[in-house]
Amino acid sequence: MRATSVKSETSVNESAETLRLALPLMTRNEIPVTPENYAIWFHYVANDRPGLKKYIDELLEKQTKFTPELNESIHQQFLSDGDLVQIEQVRRSIASALAEATTALRQSGSAAGRYSEILVNFDRSSGSAESLDDIYRLLHSVLEETQQMQKSMEQLQQEFIAKSEDMDKLKKELEQVRKQASTDALTGLYNRSTFFNSMEEIEAAAGSTTNPYCVVMIDIDNFKRVNDTFGHLVGDKVIRFVADSLRQSIKGQDCAARFGGEEYAMLLPETRLKDAVTLCNKIRRNIALANLVRSGTKEPIGQITISVGVAENHPGESRMDLMARADEALYRSKQDGRNRVSAAED
C-alpha cells in the first residue's frame, strides 16, 4: 500500500509541475486554456509526443501567432487519434438500436404464439359447436385476432424499416470515426499506429515463409527552409503534395503513412529490395521535377526533394530492427547529399 501511495504522490507532483510550466507558456503566447490547447502544451512540456516539441519550437523561434486555426491544426496533427467521444456515442446508438429490434422481435413472437393458440382453439371448438351462432362467435373472434395480427405485423415492418435506416446511418458514422482514428488529419495517409498494425499483419501473413517485404523511410529535404521562407501554410501544402505523390505511386496491399512532421513511411509487401529501390527512385524524380507555386501570388516555392532509405526484411528479424535499418539508410541518403535513395546494408 505504501508503494502505491508513493507512486500516486509522484504522479500528482509531476502533473502539478507540468501544469506550472505549461500555463505561463500559454499565457505568454496568448493561447486560451481549453482542454485541447492545454493537452498540446502539457505534451510539449512533457516532451512525450514525437515531433510536437520540435514543431512548436520552430513556431516559437519564428514568433508565429498561435491562432485558433493553428492550435486546432496542431491538435489534429499530433494528438488526434480519433474522436473517442464520438466512438462511444456510435457504440451506444448501435446497442440501443439492437435492443429495440430485439424487443420488437420478442413482442412479435409473443403475438404470433397467441394467434396460433386462437386458431387451434377455433379448430377444436368449431367441431363441437351446436349452432350457427356459436360458429359465428368463434369466427368473429378469429377475424378480430387476424386483423390485430395484421396490424402488429405492419407496425413491425415499419419499425424494422426505420431501424434499418438507423443502422445504415450508424454504419456510416462508424466508418467515418474509424477512418479518422486510422488516418493523418493533414494528408489523409495512414497514421503511425495504423502503419505498425499493417506491418504486423504483413509479418503474420509471411509467417515462416520467405515472402519478402520492404519498409521505406522518407524525409523531405531542407523542409525547415520552406517553413522559414514561406510559412507553415505553404509547408502544409508541401507535406500534402508529397503525401499525394506517395498515394498515387502505391497499389494493392502497399501502405503509405505519415509519421509526423515531414517524415513518411511505406510498407511494400511481396517486394524485393531492388524493385522497391526502383519504385522509390521513380517517386523521388517525380517530386523533384514538380514546379510548386504559392496559391495566391504564383511565386515559385523552389525545388522539393526527398531522401529515402529502403530495407528488405530478414527471416526472424523484428519489426523495430527492420525499421532501424531503413532509417539508417535514410540517414545515409542525407549524409551523401540528399535527393537520393539508399538501400539498407545486410
BALUM-425474 format. One record per residue (C-alpha): y, z, x; residue in three letters; residue number from 0. Coordinates in nm, 3 decimals, decimal comma, padded with zeros to 5 digits, m for minus. Layout:
N
+---------+---------+---------+-----+-----+
:      py :      pz :      px : res :   n :
+---------+---------+---------+-----+-----+
:       Y :       Z :       X : ala : NUM :
...
+---------+---------+---------+-----+-----+
This chain:
346
+---------+---------+---------+-----+-----+
:      py :      pz :      px : res :   n :
+---------+---------+---------+-----+-----+
:  00,000 :  00,000 :  00,000 : met :   0 :
:  00,232 :  00,079 :  00,289 : arg :   1 :
:  00,184 : m00,268 :  00,441 : ala :   2 :
:  00,268 : m00,434 :  00,109 : thr :   3 :
:  00,582 : m00,228 :  00,077 : ser :   4 :
:  00,699 : m00,317 :  00,428 : val :   5 :
:  00,630 : m00,686 :  00,368 : lys :   6 :
:  00,822 : m00,678 :  00,039 : ser :   7 :
:  01,109 : m00,494 :  00,208 : glu :   8 :
:  01,123 : m00,752 :  00,486 : thr :   9 :
:  01,124 : m01,037 :  00,233 : ser :  10 :
:  01,413 : m00,881 :  00,040 : val :  11 :
:  01,609 : m00,822 :  00,361 : asn :  12 :
:  01,553 : m01,181 :  00,477 : glu :  13 :
:  01,668 : m01,315 :  00,139 : ser :  14 :
:  01,976 : m01,094 :  00,147 : ala :  15 :
:  02,060 : m01,214 :  00,498 : glu :  16 :
:  02,018 : m01,579 :  00,390 : thr :  17 :
:  02,246 : m01,514 :  00,091 : leu :  18 :
:  02,505 : m01,351 :  00,318 : arg :  19 :
:  02,511 : m01,662 :  00,539 : leu :  20 :
:  02,488 : m01,927 :  00,268 : ala :  21 :
:  02,766 : m01,816 :  00,030 : leu :  22 :
:  03,052 : m01,832 :  00,285 : pro :  23 :
:  02,941 : m02,183 :  00,383 : leu :  24 :
:  02,951 : m02,291 :  00,020 : met :  25 :
:  03,290 : m02,129 : m00,035 : thr :  26 :
:  03,432 : m02,289 :  00,281 : arg :  27 :
:  03,320 : m02,633 :  00,163 : asn :  28 :
:  03,435 : m02,577 : m00,199 : glu :  29 :
:  03,084 : m02,605 : m00,341 : ile :  30 :
:  03,019 : m02,446 : m00,684 : pro :  31 :
:  02,747 : m02,181 : m00,675 : val :  32 :
:  02,500 : m02,344 : m00,914 : thr :  33 :
:  02,122 : m02,286 : m00,879 : pro :  34 :
:  02,078 : m02,637 : m00,740 : glu :  35 :
:  02,364 : m02,608 : m00,489 : asn :  36 :
:  02,255 : m02,262 : m00,378 : tyr :  37 :
:  01,900 : m02,394 : m00,324 : ala :  38 :
:  02,042 : m02,659 : m00,089 : ile :  39 :
:  02,232 : m02,410 :  00,125 : trp :  40 :
:  01,954 : m02,150 :  00,112 : phe :  41 :
:  01,719 : m02,400 :  00,273 : his :  42 :
:  01,997 : m02,516 :  00,507 : tyr :  43 :
:  02,034 : m02,163 :  00,644 : val :  44 :
:  01,657 : m02,106 :  00,647 : ala :  45 :
:  01,609 : m02,448 :  00,814 : asn :  46 :
:  01,272 : m02,493 :  00,642 : asp :  47 :
:  01,318 : m02,839 :  00,489 : arg :  48 :
:  01,266 : m03,134 :  00,731 : pro :  49 :
:  01,580 : m03,342 :  00,770 : gly :  50 :
:  01,802 : m03,130 :  00,541 : leu :  51 :
:  01,984 : m02,935 :  00,813 : lys :  52 :
:  02,034 : m03,246 :  01,027 : lys :  53 :
:  02,171 : m03,440 :  00,730 : tyr :  54 :
:  02,418 : m03,166 :  00,629 : ile :  55 :
:  02,524 : m03,106 :  00,990 : asp :  56 :
:  02,622 : m03,473 :  01,012 : glu :  57 :
:  02,825 : m03,438 :  00,690 : leu :  58 :
:  02,997 : m03,125 :  00,822 : leu :  59 :
:  03,074 : m03,293 :  01,154 : glu :  60 :
:  03,247 : m03,578 :  00,972 : lys :  61 :
:  03,425 : m03,330 :  00,740 : gln :  62 :
:  03,278 : m03,508 :  00,438 : thr :  63 :
:  03,384 : m03,367 :  00,100 : lys :  64 :
:  03,089 : m03,230 : m00,096 : phe :  65 :
:  03,146 : m03,394 : m00,433 : thr :  66 :
:  02,922 : m03,320 : m00,734 : pro :  67 :
:  02,763 : m03,663 : m00,683 : glu :  68 :
:  02,688 : m03,590 : m00,316 : leu :  69 :
:  02,548 : m03,245 : m00,399 : asn :  70 :
:  02,318 : m03,398 : m00,661 : glu :  71 :
:  02,207 : m03,669 : m00,416 : ser :  72 :
:  02,121 : m03,408 : m00,151 : ile :  73 :
:  01,920 : m03,206 : m00,401 : his :  74 :
:  01,726 : m03,510 : m00,522 : gln :  75 :
:  01,663 : m03,632 : m00,168 : gln :  76 :
:  01,540 : m03,311 : m00,011 : phe :  77 :
:  01,446 : m03,062 : m00,283 : leu :  78 :
:  01,341 : m03,252 : m00,594 : ser :  79 :
:  00,961 : m03,265 : m00,613 : asp :  80 :
:  00,950 : m03,341 : m00,982 : gly :  81 :
:  01,111 : m03,159 : m01,281 : asp :  82 :
:  00,874 : m02,865 : m01,330 : leu :  83 :
:  01,056 : m02,755 : m01,647 : val :  84 :
:  01,009 : m03,098 : m01,799 : gln :  85 :
:  00,643 : m03,099 : m01,694 : ile :  86 :
:  00,590 : m02,766 : m01,871 : glu :  87 :
:  00,767 : m02,893 : m02,184 : gln :  88 :
:  00,543 : m03,200 : m02,195 : val :  89 :
:  00,234 : m02,985 : m02,142 : arg :  90 :
:  00,330 : m02,756 : m02,431 : arg :  91 :
:  00,408 : m03,052 : m02,658 : ser :  92 :
:  00,066 : m03,204 : m02,589 : ile :  93 :
: m00,107 : m02,872 : m02,657 : ala :  94 :
:  00,087 : m02,834 : m02,984 : ser :  95 :
:  00,002 : m03,188 : m03,098 : ala :  96 :
: m00,366 : m03,137 : m03,022 : leu :  97 :
: m00,369 : m02,805 : m03,207 : ala :  98 :
: m00,210 : m02,962 : m03,515 : glu :  99 :
: m00,456 : m03,251 : m03,507 : ala : 100 :
: m00,748 : m03,007 : m03,479 : thr : 101 :
: m00,620 : m02,809 : m03,778 : thr : 102 :
: m00,588 : m03,128 : m03,983 : ala : 103 :
: m00,942 : m03,229 : m03,897 : leu : 104 :
: m01,073 : m02,883 : m03,985 : arg : 105 :
: m00,894 : m02,893 : m04,321 : gln : 106 :
: m01,026 : m03,242 : m04,386 : ser : 107 :
: m01,379 : m03,128 : m04,307 : gly : 108 :
: m01,345 : m02,837 : m04,547 : ser : 109 :
: m01,216 : m03,063 : m04,826 : ala : 110 :
: m01,495 : m03,316 : m04,767 : ala : 111 :
: m01,757 : m03,039 : m04,784 : gly : 112 :
: m01,618 : m02,909 : m05,114 : arg : 113 :
: m01,613 : m03,260 : m05,260 : tyr : 114 :
: m01,974 : m03,314 : m05,155 : ser : 115 :
: m02,076 : m02,992 : m05,334 : glu : 116 :
: m01,900 : m03,106 : m05,652 : ile : 117 :
: m02,088 : m03,438 : m05,651 : leu : 118 :
: m02,421 : m03,258 : m05,604 : val : 119 :
: m02,339 : m03,018 : m05,888 : asn : 120 :
: m02,241 : m03,312 : m06,110 : phe : 121 :
: m02,571 : m03,482 : m06,039 : asp : 122 :
: m02,762 : m03,165 : m06,130 : arg : 123 :
: m02,554 : m03,076 : m06,434 : ser : 124 :
: m02,545 : m03,424 : m06,587 : ser : 125 :
: m02,923 : m03,422 : m06,621 : gly : 126 :
: m02,912 : m03,108 : m06,831 : ser : 127 :
: m02,603 : m03,194 : m07,037 : ala : 128 :
: m02,665 : m03,155 : m07,411 : glu : 129 :
: m02,374 : m03,364 : m07,541 : ser : 130 :
: m02,125 : m03,634 : m07,453 : leu : 131 :
: m01,856 : m03,366 : m07,441 : asp : 132 :
: m02,046 : m03,186 : m07,166 : asp : 133 :
: m02,078 : m03,508 : m06,966 : ile : 134 :
: m01,709 : m03,585 : m07,027 : tyr : 135 :
: m01,605 : m03,245 : m06,893 : arg : 136 :
: m01,822 : m03,289 : m06,584 : leu : 137 :
: m01,692 : m03,639 : m06,523 : leu : 138 :
: m01,331 : m03,525 : m06,570 : his : 139 :
: m01,385 : m03,256 : m06,308 : ser : 140 :
: m01,529 : m03,509 : m06,062 : val : 141 :
: m01,243 : m03,752 : m06,121 : leu : 142 :
: m00,986 : m03,481 : m06,055 : glu : 143 :
: m01,156 : m03,389 : m05,729 : glu : 144 :
: m01,184 : m03,756 : m05,635 : thr : 145 :
: m00,812 : m03,805 : m05,687 : gln : 146 :
: m00,736 : m03,488 : m05,492 : gln : 147 :
: m00,965 : m03,603 : m05,211 : met : 148 :
: m00,791 : m03,941 : m05,204 : gln : 149 :
: m00,450 : m03,772 : m05,173 : lys : 150 :
: m00,581 : m03,549 : m04,894 : ser : 151 :
: m00,716 : m03,847 : m04,701 : met : 152 :
: m00,393 : m04,041 : m04,747 : glu : 153 :
: m00,194 : m03,741 : m04,623 : gln : 154 :
: m00,432 : m03,700 : m04,331 : leu : 155 :
: m00,392 : m04,068 : m04,244 : gln : 156 :
: m00,013 : m04,035 : m04,244 : gln : 157 :
: m00,035 : m03,721 : m04,029 : glu : 158 :
: m00,254 : m03,896 : m03,776 : phe : 159 :
: m00,022 : m04,197 : m03,765 : ile : 160 :
:  00,267 : m03,958 : m03,690 : ala : 161 :
:  00,058 : m03,768 : m03,431 : lys : 162 :
: m00,044 : m04,094 : m03,268 : ser : 163 :
:  00,322 : m04,188 : m03,229 : glu : 164 :
:  00,400 : m03,841 : m03,090 : asp : 165 :
:  00,116 : m03,868 : m02,839 : met : 166 :
:  00,235 : m04,212 : m02,725 : asp : 167 :
:  00,582 : m04,067 : m02,669 : lys : 168 :
:  00,440 : m03,769 : m02,479 : leu : 169 :
:  00,227 : m04,002 : m02,266 : lys : 170 :
:  00,537 : m04,198 : m02,163 : lys : 171 :
:  00,724 : m03,875 : m02,082 : glu : 172 :
:  00,431 : m03,752 : m01,875 : leu : 173 :
:  00,414 : m04,080 : m01,685 : glu : 174 :
:  00,787 : m04,054 : m01,614 : gln : 175 :
:  00,755 : m03,696 : m01,488 : val : 176 :
:  00,453 : m03,790 : m01,277 : arg : 177 :
:  00,646 : m04,078 : m01,123 : lys : 178 :
:  00,943 : m03,851 : m01,047 : gln : 179 :
:  00,713 : m03,600 : m00,881 : ala : 180 :
:  00,545 : m03,859 : m00,659 : ser : 181 :
:  00,836 : m04,079 : m00,551 : thr : 182 :
:  01,150 : m04,053 : m00,342 : asp : 183 :
:  01,459 : m04,044 : m00,565 : ala : 184 :
:  01,676 : m04,270 : m00,348 : leu : 185 :
:  01,432 : m04,550 : m00,265 : thr : 186 :
:  01,153 : m04,537 : m00,524 : gly : 187 :
:  00,894 : m04,530 : m00,245 : leu : 188 :
:  00,627 : m04,262 : m00,242 : tyr : 189 :
:  00,739 : m03,927 : m00,103 : asn : 190 :
:  00,583 : m03,738 :  00,187 : arg : 191 :
:  00,348 : m03,535 : m00,035 : ser : 192 :
:  00,209 : m03,842 : m00,211 : thr : 193 :
:  00,165 : m04,020 :  00,121 : phe : 194 :
: m00,054 : m03,739 :  00,254 : phe : 195 :
: m00,254 : m03,740 : m00,071 : asn : 196 :
: m00,311 : m04,115 : m00,034 : ser : 197 :
: m00,412 : m04,065 :  00,327 : met : 198 :
: m00,664 : m03,801 :  00,222 : glu : 199 :
: m00,812 : m04,036 : m00,041 : glu : 200 :
: m00,845 : m04,320 :  00,212 : ile : 201 :
: m01,009 : m04,087 :  00,461 : glu : 202 :
: m01,254 : m03,961 :  00,198 : ala : 203 :
: m01,337 : m04,319 :  00,090 : ala : 204 :
: m01,403 : m04,419 :  00,451 : ala : 205 :
: m01,636 : m04,121 :  00,499 : gly : 206 :
: m01,861 : m04,162 :  00,800 : ser : 207 :
: m01,839 : m04,541 :  00,793 : thr : 208 :
: m01,643 : m04,746 :  01,043 : thr : 209 :
: m01,389 : m04,879 :  00,790 : asn : 210 :
: m01,063 : m04,897 :  00,986 : pro : 211 :
: m00,722 : m04,800 :  00,858 : tyr : 212 :
: m00,384 : m04,777 :  01,025 : cys : 213 :
: m00,089 : m04,543 :  00,999 : val : 214 :
:  00,260 : m04,677 :  01,072 : val : 215 :
:  00,568 : m04,468 :  01,155 : met : 216 :
:  00,909 : m04,634 :  01,119 : ile : 217 :
:  01,263 : m04,529 :  01,207 : asp : 218 :
:  01,595 : m04,710 :  01,154 : ile : 219 :
:  01,763 : m04,764 :  01,492 : asp : 220 :
:  02,105 : m04,610 :  01,552 : asn : 221 :
:  02,135 : m04,504 :  01,189 : phe : 222 :
:  02,399 : m04,244 :  01,270 : lys : 223 :
:  02,630 : m04,532 :  01,373 : arg : 224 :
:  02,606 : m04,675 :  01,022 : val : 225 :
:  02,692 : m04,341 :  00,859 : asn : 226 :
:  02,974 : m04,268 :  01,105 : asp : 227 :
:  03,126 : m04,615 :  01,070 : thr : 228 :
:  03,082 : m04,694 :  00,701 : phe : 229 :
:  03,000 : m04,363 :  00,530 : gly : 230 :
:  02,692 : m04,227 :  00,358 : his : 231 :
:  02,705 : m04,457 :  00,056 : leu : 232 :
:  02,657 : m04,757 :  00,284 : val : 233 :
:  02,398 : m04,555 :  00,474 : gly : 234 :
:  02,207 : m04,506 :  00,148 : asp : 235 :
:  02,228 : m04,881 :  00,087 : lys : 236 :
:  02,069 : m04,948 :  00,427 : val : 237 :
:  01,794 : m04,695 :  00,354 : ile : 238 :
:  01,717 : m04,870 :  00,025 : arg : 239 :
:  01,723 : m05,212 :  00,193 : phe : 240 :
:  01,460 : m05,110 :  00,449 : val : 241 :
:  01,255 : m04,949 :  00,171 : ala : 242 :
:  01,264 : m05,273 : m00,029 : asp : 243 :
:  01,156 : m05,468 :  00,279 : ser : 244 :
:  00,853 : m05,241 :  00,319 : leu : 245 :
:  00,769 : m05,258 : m00,052 : arg : 246 :
:  00,777 : m05,638 : m00,053 : gln : 247 :
:  00,550 : m05,659 :  00,252 : ser : 248 :
:  00,260 : m05,442 :  00,135 : ile : 249 :
: m00,015 : m05,521 : m00,112 : lys : 250 :
: m00,330 : m05,385 : m00,270 : gly : 251 :
: m00,402 : m05,028 : m00,162 : gln : 252 :
: m00,129 : m05,029 :  00,105 : asp : 253 :
:  00,112 : m04,739 :  00,072 : cys : 254 :
:  00,476 : m04,709 :  00,185 : ala : 255 :
:  00,664 : m04,379 :  00,181 : ala : 256 :
:  00,996 : m04,234 :  00,281 : arg : 257 :
:  00,958 : m03,925 :  00,497 : phe : 258 :
:  01,323 : m03,823 :  00,470 : gly : 259 :
:  01,648 : m03,941 :  00,627 : gly : 260 :
:  01,592 : m04,277 :  00,795 : glu : 261 :
:  01,218 : m04,225 :  00,853 : glu : 262 :
:  00,935 : m04,405 :  00,676 : tyr : 263 :
:  00,557 : m04,430 :  00,697 : ala : 264 :
:  00,299 : m04,685 :  00,586 : met : 265 :
: m00,073 : m04,650 :  00,525 : leu : 266 :
: m00,277 : m04,971 :  00,566 : leu : 267 :
: m00,641 : m04,933 :  00,452 : pro : 268 :
: m00,912 : m05,163 :  00,590 : glu : 269 :
: m00,671 : m05,294 :  00,853 : thr : 270 :
: m00,731 : m05,336 :  01,224 : arg : 271 :
: m00,466 : m05,241 :  01,480 : leu : 272 :
: m00,380 : m05,598 :  01,582 : lys : 273 :
: m00,334 : m05,703 :  01,216 : asp : 274 :
: m00,115 : m05,401 :  01,148 : ala : 275 :
:  00,100 : m05,482 :  01,451 : val : 276 :
:  00,136 : m05,842 :  01,330 : thr : 277 :
:  00,248 : m05,724 :  00,985 : leu : 278 :
:  00,495 : m05,475 :  01,132 : cys : 279 :
:  00,649 : m05,736 :  01,361 : asn : 280 :
:  00,699 : m05,961 :  01,059 : lys : 281 :
:  00,877 : m05,678 :  00,874 : ile : 282 :
:  01,083 : m05,594 :  01,184 : arg : 283 :
:  01,200 : m05,957 :  01,226 : arg : 284 :
:  01,292 : m05,995 :  00,858 : asn : 285 :
:  01,505 : m05,680 :  00,870 : ile : 286 :
:  01,676 : m05,780 :  01,197 : ala : 287 :
:  01,767 : m06,125 :  01,056 : leu : 288 :
:  01,928 : m05,988 :  00,739 : ala : 289 :
:  02,307 : m06,001 :  00,706 : asn : 290 :
:  02,411 : m05,690 :  00,517 : leu : 291 :
:  02,769 : m05,655 :  00,396 : val : 292 :
:  02,970 : m05,391 :  00,210 : arg : 293 :
:  02,967 : m05,450 : m00,166 : ser : 294 :
:  03,343 : m05,450 : m00,221 : gly : 295 :
:  03,501 : m05,587 :  00,094 : thr : 296 :
:  03,207 : m05,802 :  00,210 : lys : 297 :
:  03,264 : m05,652 :  00,555 : glu : 298 :
:  02,957 : m05,707 :  00,776 : pro : 299 :
:  02,761 : m05,388 :  00,838 : ile : 300 :
:  02,611 : m05,524 :  01,155 : gly : 301 :
:  02,253 : m05,587 :  01,255 : gln : 302 :
:  01,999 : m05,338 :  01,124 : ile : 303 :
:  01,683 : m05,294 :  01,329 : thr : 304 :
:  01,380 : m05,068 :  01,316 : ile : 305 :
:  01,145 : m04,918 :  01,571 : ser : 306 :
:  00,779 : m04,890 :  01,479 : val : 307 :
:  00,469 : m04,709 :  01,602 : gly : 308 :
:  00,118 : m04,807 :  01,485 : val : 309 :
: m00,212 : m04,621 :  01,525 : ala : 310 :
: m00,566 : m04,704 :  01,408 : glu : 311 :
: m00,795 : m04,419 :  01,307 : asn : 312 :
: m01,074 : m04,297 :  01,530 : his : 313 :
: m01,402 : m04,172 :  01,378 : pro : 314 :
: m01,374 : m03,797 :  01,323 : gly : 315 :
: m01,003 : m03,790 :  01,406 : glu : 316 :
: m00,789 : m03,555 :  01,199 : ser : 317 :
: m00,503 : m03,693 :  00,992 : arg : 318 :
: m00,245 : m03,497 :  01,190 : met : 319 :
: m00,379 : m03,628 :  01,522 : asp : 320 :
: m00,363 : m03,984 :  01,388 : leu : 321 :
: m00,005 : m03,928 :  01,268 : met : 322 :
:  00,086 : m03,781 :  01,608 : ala : 323 :
: m00,043 : m04,090 :  01,790 : arg : 324 :
:  00,157 : m04,318 :  01,561 : ala : 325 :
:  00,465 : m04,100 :  01,617 : asp : 326 :
:  00,419 : m04,117 :  01,995 : glu : 327 :
:  00,402 : m04,497 :  01,971 : ala : 328 :
:  00,725 : m04,493 :  01,769 : leu : 329 :
:  00,891 : m04,280 :  02,038 : tyr : 330 :
:  00,780 : m04,531 :  02,298 : arg : 331 :
:  00,943 : m04,812 :  02,098 : ser : 332 :
:  01,267 : m04,613 :  02,102 : lys : 333 :
:  01,240 : m04,547 :  02,474 : gln : 334 :
:  01,169 : m04,914 :  02,553 : asp : 335 :
:  01,489 : m05,036 :  02,388 : gly : 336 :
:  01,433 : m05,015 :  02,009 : arg : 337 :
:  01,378 : m05,305 :  01,767 : asn : 338 :
:  01,012 : m05,332 :  01,863 : arg : 339 :
:  00,660 : m05,243 :  01,754 : val : 340 :
:  00,436 : m05,034 :  01,979 : ser : 341 :
:  00,062 : m04,975 :  01,935 : ala : 342 :
: m00,076 : m04,629 :  01,999 : ala : 343 :
: m00,288 : m04,580 :  02,307 : glu : 344 :
: m00,654 : m04,486 :  02,255 : asp : 345 :
+---------+---------+---------+-----+-----+
